[in-house]
Amino acid sequence: MRKSLVALLLFFSLSPAVRAQDNFYQGKTIRIVVGSAPGGGYDLWPRFMARYFSQYIPGKPEVIIQNMPGAGSLVAANYIYNVAKPDGLTLGAVIPAIYFDQLVGRKEV
């Protein structure tokens, strides 16, 4: 009985917090920064996903793709890290090989 009561209290205490986030993306634009040229193989999957993002994100935000080719996605990664606001509206789609640059200690990353 006590476990049921605790579970019920947790459920009702956490539910309003979830509803408060529903409208965060309403009227906003999500930007996906792609680290390759338009039309390339790695550009296709972010564009495909962008079509469906607004259907599944509460508030139905607009989703745009911004291509930043160069240096094996390093230009896009540096933009995301140094320039983009950390507000949840900018996503990155960089080539996975860029993570190895960080592991081997390249200064540019």
Secondary structure by P-SEA (a helix, b strand, c coil): caaaaaaaaaaaaaaaaaaaaccccccbbbbbbbccccccccccaaaaaaaccccccccbbbbbbbbbccccaaaaaaaaccccccccccccccccaaaaaaaaccccc
